[in-house]
C-alpha cells in the first residue's frame, strides 16, 4: 500500500514538474518571438540606442 502511495506521489511530482516546464517553455518561446518581431519591425539604430 505504501509503495503504491509513493508511486502516485512520484507521478504527481513529475506531472507538476512537466507543467512548470511547459509554462516556462511557452513563456520563453513567446519572448523569443517578441524579440525577433521587435528586431524586424524596429530600425537597427533604435535597437542599439535601447541597449
PDBQT receptor file of N, H, CA, C and O in Angstrom, charges set to zero:
ATOM      1  N   UNK A   1       0.830  -1.204   0.000  1.00  0.00    +0.000 N 
ATOM      2  CA  UNK A   1       0.000   0.000   0.000  1.00  0.00    +0.000 C 
ATOM      3  C   UNK A   1       0.870   1.261   0.000  1.00  0.00    +0.000 C 
ATOM      4  O   UNK A   1       0.638   2.192  -0.771  1.00  0.00    +0.000 OA
ATOM      5  N   UNK A   2       1.869   1.271   0.876  1.00  0.00    +0.000 N 
ATOM      6  H   UNK A   2       2.058   0.515   1.503  1.00  0.00    +0.000 HD
ATOM      7  CA  UNK A   2       2.747   2.442   0.951  1.00  0.00    +0.000 C 
ATOM      8  C   UNK A   2       3.523   2.614  -0.352  1.00  0.00    +0.000 C 
ATOM      9  O   UNK A   2       3.814   3.731  -0.779  1.00  0.00    +0.000 OA
ATOM     10  N   UNK A   3       3.856   1.466  -0.980  1.00  0.00    +0.000 N 
ATOM     11  H   UNK A   3       3.620   0.558  -0.633  1.00  0.00    +0.000 HD
ATOM     12  CA  UNK A   3       4.582   1.514  -2.247  1.00  0.00    +0.000 C 
ATOM     13  C   UNK A   3       3.738   2.220  -3.310  1.00  0.00    +0.000 C 
ATOM     14  O   UNK A   3       4.239   3.031  -4.089  1.00  0.00    +0.000 OA
ATOM     15  N   UNK A   4       2.445   1.889  -3.320  1.00  0.00    +0.000 N 
ATOM     16  H   UNK A   4       2.038   1.230  -2.687  1.00  0.00    +0.000 HD
ATOM     17  CA  UNK A   4       1.538   2.492  -4.295  1.00  0.00    +0.000 C 
ATOM     18  C   UNK A   4       1.428   3.999  -4.061  1.00  0.00    +0.000 C 
ATOM     19  O   UNK A   4       1.443   4.782  -5.012  1.00  0.00    +0.000 OA
ATOM     20  N   UNK A   5       1.319   4.397  -2.807  1.00  0.00    +0.000 N 
ATOM     21  H   UNK A   5       1.307   3.762  -2.035  1.00  0.00    +0.000 HD
ATOM     22  CA  UNK A   5       1.229   5.816  -2.465  1.00  0.00    +0.000 C 
ATOM     23  C   UNK A   5       2.479   6.555  -2.929  1.00  0.00    +0.000 C 
ATOM     24  O   UNK A   5       2.404   7.657  -3.474  1.00  0.00    +0.000 OA
ATOM     25  N   UNK A   6       3.630   5.925  -2.702  1.00  0.00    +0.000 N 
ATOM     26  H   UNK A   6       3.691   5.030  -2.259  1.00  0.00    +0.000 HD
ATOM     27  CA  UNK A   6       4.902   6.514  -3.115  1.00  0.00    +0.000 C 
ATOM     28  C   UNK A   6       4.917   6.712  -4.629  1.00  0.00    +0.000 C 
ATOM     29  O   UNK A   6       5.325   7.763  -5.124  1.00  0.00    +0.000 OA
ATOM     30  N   UNK A   7       4.469   5.692  -5.354  1.00  0.00    +0.000 N 
ATOM     31  H   UNK A   7       4.138   4.838  -4.952  1.00  0.00    +0.000 HD
ATOM     32  CA  UNK A   7       4.424   5.737  -6.811  1.00  0.00    +0.000 C 
ATOM     33  C   UNK A   7       3.529   6.878  -7.288  1.00  0.00    +0.000 C 
ATOM     34  O   UNK A   7       3.884   7.628  -8.198  1.00  0.00    +0.000 OA
ATOM     35  N   UNK A   8       2.359   6.995  -6.654  1.00  0.00    +0.000 N 
ATOM     36  H   UNK A   8       2.070   6.386  -5.915  1.00  0.00    +0.000 HD
ATOM     37  CA  UNK A   8       1.404   8.040  -7.025  1.00  0.00    +0.000 C 
ATOM     38  C   UNK A   8       1.995   9.422  -6.768  1.00  0.00    +0.000 C 
ATOM     39  O   UNK A   8       1.851  10.331  -7.586  1.00  0.00    +0.000 OA
ATOM     40  N   UNK A   9       2.660   9.572  -5.626  1.00  0.00    +0.000 N 
ATOM     41  H   UNK A   9       2.777   8.833  -4.962  1.00  0.00    +0.000 HD
ATOM     42  CA  UNK A   9       3.247  10.870  -5.289  1.00  0.00    +0.000 C 
ATOM     43  C   UNK A   9       4.365  11.225  -6.273  1.00  0.00    +0.000 C 
ATOM     44  O   UNK A   9       4.533  12.388  -6.642  1.00  0.00    +0.000 OA
ATOM     45  N   UNK A  10       5.125  10.211  -6.692  1.00  0.00    +0.000 N 
ATOM     46  H   UNK A  10       4.989   9.266  -6.393  1.00  0.00    +0.000 HD
ATOM     47  CA  UNK A  10       6.184  10.437  -7.683  1.00  0.00    +0.000 C 
ATOM     48  C   UNK A  10       5.575  10.921  -8.999  1.00  0.00    +0.000 C 
ATOM     49  O   UNK A  10       6.062  11.870  -9.615  1.00  0.00    +0.000 OA
ATOM     50  N   UNK A  11       4.500  10.250  -9.417  1.00  0.00    +0.000 N 
ATOM     51  H   UNK A  11       4.104   9.479  -8.917  1.00  0.00    +0.000 HD
ATOM     52  CA  UNK A  11       3.814  10.639 -10.648  1.00  0.00    +0.000 C 
ATOM     53  C   UNK A  11       3.304  12.067 -10.546  1.00  0.00    +0.000 C 
ATOM     54  O   UNK A  11       3.396  12.842 -11.499  1.00  0.00    +0.000 OA
ATOM     55  N   UNK A  12       2.767  12.406  -9.383  1.00  0.00    +0.000 N 
ATOM     56  H   UNK A  12       2.693  11.777  -8.609  1.00  0.00    +0.000 HD
ATOM     57  CA  UNK A  12       2.236  13.751  -9.148  1.00  0.00    +0.000 C 
ATOM     58  C   UNK A  12       3.340  14.795  -9.253  1.00  0.00    +0.000 C 
ATOM     59  O   UNK A  12       3.166  15.849  -9.865  1.00  0.00    +0.000 OA
ATOM     60  N   UNK A  13       4.485  14.478  -8.641  1.00  0.00    +0.000 N 
ATOM     61  H   UNK A  13       4.626  13.622  -8.143  1.00  0.00    +0.000 HD
ATOM     62  CA  UNK A  13       5.637  15.385  -8.693  1.00  0.00    +0.000 C 
ATOM     63  C   UNK A  13       6.095  15.589 -10.130  1.00  0.00    +0.000 C 
ATOM     64  O   UNK A  13       6.350  16.715 -10.557  1.00  0.00    +0.000 OA
ATOM     65  N   UNK A  14       6.198  14.483 -10.875  1.00  0.00    +0.000 N 
ATOM     66  H   UNK A  14       5.991  13.568 -10.528  1.00  0.00    +0.000 HD
ATOM     67  CA  UNK A  14       6.635  14.553 -12.271  1.00  0.00    +0.000 C 
ATOM     68  C   UNK A  14       5.651  15.389 -13.085  1.00  0.00    +0.000 C 
ATOM     69  O   UNK A  14       6.052  16.198 -13.921  1.00  0.00    +0.000 OA
ATOM     70  N   UNK A  15       4.357  15.182 -12.830  1.00  0.00    +0.000 N 
ATOM     71  H   UNK A  15       4.031  14.524 -12.151  1.00  0.00    +0.000 HD
ATOM     72  CA  UNK A  15       3.325  15.940 -13.526  1.00  0.00    +0.000 C 
ATOM     73  C   UNK A  15       3.449  17.429 -13.263  1.00  0.00    +0.000 C 
ATOM     74  O   UNK A  15       3.329  18.243 -14.179  1.00  0.00    +0.000 OA
ATOM     75  N   UNK A  16       3.694  17.785 -11.995  1.00  0.00    +0.000 N 
ATOM     76  H   UNK A  16       3.791  17.124 -11.251  1.00  0.00    +0.000 HD
ATOM     77  CA  UNK A  16       3.861  19.191 -11.633  1.00  0.00    +0.000 C 
ATOM     78  C   UNK A  16       5.080  19.781 -12.324  1.00  0.00    +0.000 C 
ATOM     79  O   UNK A  16       5.033  20.899 -12.837  1.00  0.00    +0.000 OA
ATOM     80  N   UNK A  17       6.188  19.014 -12.334  1.00  0.00    +0.000 N 
ATOM     81  H   UNK A  17       6.226  18.105 -11.918  1.00  0.00    +0.000 HD
ATOM     82  CA  UNK A  17       7.416  19.465 -12.990  1.00  0.00    +0.000 C 
ATOM     83  C   UNK A  17       7.177  19.707 -14.478  1.00  0.00    +0.000 C 
ATOM     84  O   UNK A  17       7.606  20.718 -15.034  1.00  0.00    +0.000 OA
ATOM     85  N   UNK A  18       6.481  18.755 -15.115  1.00  0.00    +0.000 N 
ATOM     86  H   UNK A  18       6.133  17.933 -14.663  1.00  0.00    +0.000 HD
ATOM     87  CA  UNK A  18       6.209  18.880 -16.541  1.00  0.00    +0.000 C 
ATOM     88  C   UNK A  18       5.373  20.119 -16.824  1.00  0.00    +0.000 C 
ATOM     89  O   UNK A  18       5.597  20.824 -17.808  1.00  0.00    +0.000 OA
ATOM     90  N   UNK A  19       4.400  20.376 -15.943  1.00  0.00    +0.000 N 
ATOM     91  H   UNK A  19       4.217  19.804 -15.144  1.00  0.00    +0.000 HD
ATOM     92  CA  UNK A  19       3.538  21.545 -16.096  1.00  0.00    +0.000 C 
ATOM     93  C   UNK A  19       4.373  22.820 -16.038  1.00  0.00    +0.000 C 
ATOM     94  O   UNK A  19       4.208  23.723 -16.857  1.00  0.00    +0.000 OA
ATOM     95  N   UNK A  20       5.274  22.878 -15.054  1.00  0.00    +0.000 N 
ATOM     96  H   UNK A  20       5.408  22.143 -14.389  1.00  0.00    +0.000 HD
ATOM     97  CA  UNK A  20       6.146  24.041 -14.883  1.00  0.00    +0.000 C 
ATOM     98  C   UNK A  20       7.030  24.218 -16.117  1.00  0.00    +0.000 C 
ATOM     99  O   UNK A  20       7.188  25.325 -16.632  1.00  0.00    +0.000 OA
ATOM    100  N   UNK A  21       7.607  23.094 -16.583  1.00  0.00    +0.000 N 
ATOM    101  H   UNK A  21       7.478  22.195 -16.164  1.00  0.00    +0.000 HD
ATOM    102  CA  UNK A  21       8.483  23.136 -17.762  1.00  0.00    +0.000 C 
ATOM    103  C   UNK A  21       7.713  23.653 -18.974  1.00  0.00    +0.000 C 
ATOM    104  O   UNK A  21       8.221  24.460 -19.753  1.00  0.00    +0.000 OA
ATOM    105  N   UNK A  22       6.464  23.168 -19.121  1.00  0.00    +0.000 N 
ATOM    106  H   UNK A  22       6.051  22.513 -18.489  1.00  0.00    +0.000 HD
ATOM    107  CA  UNK A  22       5.632  23.581 -20.244  1.00  0.00    +0.000 C 
ATOM    108  C   UNK A  22       5.388  25.089 -20.215  1.00  0.00    +0.000 C 
ATOM    109  O   UNK A  22       5.489  25.767 -21.238  1.00  0.00    +0.000 OA
ATOM    110  N   UNK A  23       5.066  25.600 -19.032  1.00  0.00    +0.000 N 
ATOM    111  H   UNK A  23       4.983  25.050 -18.201  1.00  0.00    +0.000 HD
ATOM    112  CA  UNK A  23       4.818  27.037 -18.871  1.00  0.00    +0.000 C 
ATOM    113  C   UNK A  23       6.074  27.833 -19.209  1.00  0.00    +0.000 C 
ATOM    114  O   UNK A  23       6.019  28.826 -19.935  1.00  0.00    +0.000 OA
ATOM    115  N   UNK A  24       7.221  27.374 -18.665  1.00  0.00    +0.000 N 
ATOM    116  H   UNK A  24       7.265  26.567 -18.075  1.00  0.00    +0.000 HD
ATOM    117  CA  UNK A  24       8.490  28.070 -18.906  1.00  0.00    +0.000 C 
ATOM    118  C   UNK A  24       8.813  28.092 -20.396  1.00  0.00    +0.000 C 
ATOM    119  O   UNK A  24       9.221  29.119 -20.939  1.00  0.00    +0.000 OA
ATOM    120  N   UNK A  25       8.625  26.944 -21.048  1.00  0.00    +0.000 N 
ATOM    121  H   UNK A  25       8.294  26.110 -20.607  1.00  0.00    +0.000 HD
ATOM    122  CA  UNK A  25       8.920  26.859 -22.476  1.00  0.00    +0.000 C 
ATOM    123  C   UNK A  25       8.037  27.792 -23.285  1.00  0.00    +0.000 C 
ATOM    124  O   UNK A  25       8.516  28.468 -24.196  1.00  0.00    +0.000 OA
ATOM    125  N   UNK A  26       6.747  27.836 -22.958  1.00  0.00    +0.000 N 
ATOM    126  H   UNK A  26       6.358  27.288 -22.218  1.00  0.00    +0.000 HD
ATOM    127  CA  UNK A  26       5.834  28.700 -23.704  1.00  0.00    +0.000 C 
ATOM    128  C   UNK A  26       6.200  30.165 -23.505  1.00  0.00    +0.000 C 
ATOM    129  O   UNK A  26       6.148  30.957 -24.446  1.00  0.00    +0.000 OA
ATOM    130  N   UNK A  27       6.570  30.523 -22.278  1.00  0.00    +0.000 N 
ATOM    131  H   UNK A  27       6.612  29.880 -21.514  1.00  0.00    +0.000 HD
ATOM    132  CA  UNK A  27       6.983  31.904 -21.991  1.00  0.00    +0.000 C 
ATOM    133  C   UNK A  27       8.248  32.251 -22.773  1.00  0.00    +0.000 C 
ATOM    134  O   UNK A  27       8.360  33.331 -23.353  1.00  0.00    +0.000 OA
ATOM    135  N   UNK A  28       9.201  31.310 -22.777  1.00  0.00    +0.000 N 
ATOM    136  H   UNK A  28       9.110  30.433 -22.306  1.00  0.00    +0.000 HD
ATOM    137  CA  UNK A  28      10.458  31.537 -23.492  1.00  0.00    +0.000 C 
ATOM    138  C   UNK A  28      10.221  31.703 -24.987  1.00  0.00    +0.000 C 
ATOM    139  O   UNK A  28      10.792  32.593 -25.617  1.00  0.00    +0.000 OA
ATOM    140  N   UNK A  29       9.377  30.844 -25.554  1.00  0.00    +0.000 N 
ATOM    141  H   UNK A  29       8.913  30.121 -25.042  1.00  0.00    +0.000 HD
ATOM    142  CA  UNK A  29       9.117  30.923 -26.990  1.00  0.00    +0.000 C 
ATOM    143  C   UNK A  29       8.403  32.227 -27.338  1.00  0.00    +0.000 C 
ATOM    144  O   UNK A  29       8.675  32.836 -28.372  1.00  0.00    +0.000 OA
ATOM    145  N   UNK A  30       7.479  32.652 -26.459  1.00  0.00    +0.000 N 
ATOM    146  H   UNK A  30       7.257  32.157 -25.619  1.00  0.00    +0.000 HD
ATOM    147  CA  UNK A  30       6.795  33.927 -26.673  1.00  0.00    +0.000 C 
ATOM    148  C   UNK A  30       7.788  35.083 -26.621  1.00  0.00    +0.000 C 
ATOM    149  O   UNK A  30       7.738  35.996 -27.445  1.00  0.00    +0.000 OA
ATOM    150  N   UNK A  31       8.685  35.033 -25.649  1.00  0.00    +0.000 N 
ATOM    151  H   UNK A  31       8.725  34.291 -24.979  1.00  0.00    +0.000 HD
ATOM    152  CA  UNK A  31       9.698  36.070 -25.501  1.00  0.00    +0.000 C 
ATOM    153  C   UNK A  31      10.609  36.134 -26.715  1.00  0.00    +0.000 C 
ATOM    154  O   UNK A  31      10.932  37.214 -27.208  1.00  0.00    +0.000 OA
ATOM    155  N   UNK A  32      11.021  34.962 -27.192  1.00  0.00    +0.000 N 
ATOM    156  H   UNK A  32      10.759  34.084 -26.791  1.00  0.00    +0.000 HD
ATOM    157  CA  UNK A  32      11.887  34.890 -28.368  1.00  0.00    +0.000 C 
ATOM    158  C   UNK A  32      11.179  35.462 -29.591  1.00  0.00    +0.000 C 
ATOM    159  O   UNK A  32      11.754  36.232 -30.359  1.00  0.00    +0.000 OA
ATOM    160  N   UNK A  33       9.915  35.066 -29.753  1.00  0.00    +0.000 N 
ATOM    161  H   UNK A  33       9.448  34.440 -29.129  1.00  0.00    +0.000 HD
ATOM    162  CA  UNK A  33       9.119  35.560 -30.876  1.00  0.00    +0.000 C 
ATOM    163  C   UNK A  33       8.994  37.077 -30.811  1.00  0.00    +0.000 C 
ATOM    164  O   UNK A  33       9.103  37.760 -31.830  1.00  0.00    +0.000 OA
ATOM    165  N   UNK A  34       8.766  37.598 -29.615  1.00  0.00    +0.000 N 
ATOM    166  H   UNK A  34       8.677  37.044 -28.787  1.00  0.00    +0.000 HD
ATOM    167  CA  UNK A  34       8.637  39.052 -29.412  1.00  0.00    +0.000 C 
ATOM    168  C   UNK A  34       9.932  39.769 -29.781  1.00  0.00    +0.000 C 
ATOM    169  O   UNK A  34       9.914  40.802 -30.450  1.00  0.00    +0.000 OA
ATOM    170  N   UNK A  35      11.065  39.202 -29.330  1.00  0.00    +0.000 N 
ATOM    171  H   UNK A  35      11.079  38.363 -28.786  1.00  0.00    +0.000 HD
ATOM    172  CA  UNK A  35      12.362  39.810 -29.633  1.00  0.00    +0.000 C 
ATOM    173  C   UNK A  35      12.621  39.836 -31.134  1.00  0.00    +0.000 C 
ATOM    174  O   UNK A  35      13.092  40.835 -31.677  1.00  0.00    +0.000 OA
ATOM    175  N   UNK A  36      12.305  38.721 -31.801  1.00  0.00    +0.000 N 
ATOM    176  H   UNK A  36      11.922  37.909 -31.360  1.00  0.00    +0.000 HD
ATOM    177  CA  UNK A  36      12.501  38.648 -33.254  1.00  0.00    +0.000 C 
ATOM    178  C   UNK A  36      11.614  39.682 -33.946  1.00  0.00    +0.000 C 
ATOM    179  O   UNK A  36      12.055  40.387 -34.853  1.00  0.00    +0.000 OA
ATOM    180  N   UNK A  37      10.351  39.761 -33.503  1.00  0.00    +0.000 N 
ATOM    181  H   UNK A  37       9.993  39.187 -32.766  1.00  0.00    +0.000 HD
ATOM    182  CA  UNK A  37       9.407  40.715 -34.079  1.00  0.00    +0.000 C 
ATOM    183  C   UNK A  37       9.911  42.143 -33.893  1.00  0.00    +0.000 C 
ATOM    184  O   UNK A  37       9.865  42.951 -34.820  1.00  0.00    +0.000 OA
ATOM    185  N   UNK A  38      10.393  42.447 -32.687  1.00  0.00    +0.000 N 
ATOM    186  H   UNK A  38      10.430  41.790 -31.934  1.00  0.00    +0.000 HD
ATOM    187  CA  UNK A  38      10.947  43.773 -32.389  1.00  0.00    +0.000 C 
ATOM    188  C   UNK A  38      12.102  44.093 -33.332  1.00  0.00    +0.000 C 
ATOM    189  O   UNK A  38      12.158  45.177 -33.913  1.00  0.00    +0.000 OA
ATOM    190  N   UNK A  39      13.021  43.144 -33.479  1.00  0.00    +0.000 N 
ATOM    191  H   UNK A  39      12.976  42.263 -33.008  1.00  0.00    +0.000 HD
ATOM    192  CA  UNK A  39      14.212  43.382 -34.302  1.00  0.00    +0.000 C 
ATOM    193  C   UNK A  39      13.839  43.549 -35.777  1.00  0.00    +0.000 C 
ATOM    194  O   UNK A  39      14.528  44.248 -36.520  1.00  0.00    +0.000 OA
ATOM    195  N   UNK A  40      12.744  42.903 -36.196  1.00  0.00    +0.000 N 
ATOM    196  H   UNK A  40      12.184  42.335 -35.593  1.00  0.00    +0.000 HD
ATOM    197  CA  UNK A  40      12.321  43.025 -37.591  1.00  0.00    +0.000 C 
ATOM    198  C   UNK A  40      11.592  44.339 -37.844  1.00  0.00    +0.000 C 
ATOM    199  O   UNK A  40      11.771  44.961 -38.891  1.00  0.00    +0.000 OA
ATOM    200  N   UNK A  41      10.768  44.761 -36.883  1.00  0.00    +0.000 N 
ATOM    201  H   UNK A  41      10.623  44.256 -36.032  1.00  0.00    +0.000 HD
ATOM    202  CA  UNK A  41       9.920  45.935 -37.115  1.00  0.00    +0.000 C 
ATOM    203  C   UNK A  41      10.636  47.243 -36.816  1.00  0.00    +0.000 C 
ATOM    204  O   UNK A  41      10.427  48.237 -37.510  1.00  0.00    +0.000 OA
ATOM    205  N   UNK A  42      11.483  47.250 -35.782  1.00  0.00    +0.000 N 
ATOM    206  H   UNK A  42      11.652  46.442 -35.218  1.00  0.00    +0.000 HD
ATOM    207  CA  UNK A  42      12.167  48.486 -35.397  1.00  0.00    +0.000 C 
ATOM    208  C   UNK A  42      13.449  48.673 -36.206  1.00  0.00    +0.000 C 
ATOM    209  O   UNK A  42      14.104  47.692 -36.557  1.00  0.00    +0.000 OA
ATOM    210  N   UNK A  43      13.812  49.912 -36.503  1.00  0.00    +0.000 N 
ATOM    211  H   UNK A  43      13.280  50.709 -36.218  1.00  0.00    +0.000 HD
ATOM    212  CA  UNK A  43      15.094  50.165 -37.174  1.00  0.00    +0.000 C 
ATOM    213  C   UNK A  43      16.267  49.810 -36.266  1.00  0.00    +0.000 C 
ATOM    214  O   UNK A  43      16.155  49.872 -35.041  1.00  0.00    +0.000 OA
ATOM    215  N   UNK A  44      17.378  49.442 -36.868  1.00  0.00    +0.000 N 
ATOM    216  H   UNK A  44      17.469  49.392 -37.863  1.00  0.00    +0.000 HD
ATOM    217  CA  UNK A  44      18.537  48.961 -36.115  1.00  0.00    +0.000 C 
ATOM    218  C   UNK A  44      19.072  50.036 -35.172  1.00  0.00    +0.000 C 
ATOM    219  O   UNK A  44      19.456  49.730 -34.043  1.00  0.00    +0.000 OA
ATOM    220  N   UNK A  45      19.101  51.283 -35.618  1.00  0.00    +0.000 N 
ATOM    221  H   UNK A  45      18.789  51.531 -36.535  1.00  0.00    +0.000 HD
ATOM    222  CA  UNK A  45      19.663  52.373 -34.811  1.00  0.00    +0.000 C 
ATOM    223  C   UNK A  45      18.915  52.525 -33.490  1.00  0.00    +0.000 C 
ATOM    224  O   UNK A  45      19.523  52.781 -32.451  1.00  0.00    +0.000 OA
ATOM    225  N   UNK A  46      17.599  52.367 -33.536  1.00  0.00    +0.000 N 
ATOM    226  H   UNK A  46      17.105  52.159 -34.380  1.00  0.00    +0.000 HD
ATOM    227  CA  UNK A  46      16.790  52.492 -32.323  1.00  0.00    +0.000 C 
ATOM    228  C   UNK A  46      17.117  51.368 -31.345  1.00  0.00    +0.000 C 
ATOM    229  O   UNK A  46      17.226  51.591 -30.139  1.00  0.00    +0.000 OA
ATOM    230  N   UNK A  47      17.274  50.157 -31.880  1.00  0.00    +0.000 N 
ATOM    231  H   UNK A  47      17.186  49.976 -32.860  1.00  0.00    +0.000 HD
ATOM    232  CA  UNK A  47      17.558  48.995 -31.045  1.00  0.00    +0.000 C 
ATOM    233  C   UNK A  47      18.893  49.176 -30.324  1.00  0.00    +0.000 C 
ATOM    234  O   UNK A  47      19.003  48.861 -29.139  1.00  0.00    +0.000 OA
ATOM    235  N   UNK A  48      19.898  49.676 -31.024  1.00  0.00    +0.000 N 
ATOM    236  H   UNK A  48      19.808  49.931 -31.987  1.00  0.00    +0.000 HD
ATOM    237  CA  UNK A  48      21.216  49.902 -30.430  1.00  0.00    +0.000 C 
ATOM    238  C   UNK A  48      21.118  50.938 -29.316  1.00  0.00    +0.000 C 
ATOM    239  O   UNK A  48      21.750  50.792 -28.270  1.00  0.00    +0.000 OA
ATOM    240  N   UNK A  49      20.325  51.986 -29.541  1.00  0.00    +0.000 N 
ATOM    241  H   UNK A  49      19.811  52.104 -30.391  1.00  0.00    +0.000 HD
ATOM    242  CA  UNK A  49      20.161  53.048 -28.545  1.00  0.00    +0.000 C 
ATOM    243  C   UNK A  49      19.528  52.489 -27.272  1.00  0.00    +0.000 C 
ATOM    244  O   UNK A  49      19.903  52.885 -26.169  1.00  0.00    +0.000 OA
ATOM    245  N   UNK A  50      18.574  51.573 -27.416  1.00  0.00    +0.000 N 
ATOM    246  H   UNK A  50      18.270  51.251 -28.313  1.00  0.00    +0.000 HD
ATOM    247  CA  UNK A  50      17.893  50.982 -26.260  1.00  0.00    +0.000 C 
ATOM    248  C   UNK A  50      18.870  50.144 -25.451  1.00  0.00    +0.000 C 
ATOM    249  O   UNK A  50      18.894  50.212 -24.222  1.00  0.00    +0.000 OA
ATOM    250  N   UNK A  51      19.671  49.358 -26.147  1.00  0.00    +0.000 N 
ATOM    251  H   UNK A  51      19.652  49.303 -27.146  1.00  0.00    +0.000 HD
ATOM    252  CA  UNK A  51      20.636  48.504 -25.446  1.00  0.00    +0.000 C 
ATOM    253  C   UNK A  51      21.753  49.352 -24.861  1.00  0.00    +0.000 C 
ATOM    254  O   UNK A  51      22.666  48.820 -24.231  1.00  0.00    +0.000 OA
TER     255      UNK A  51
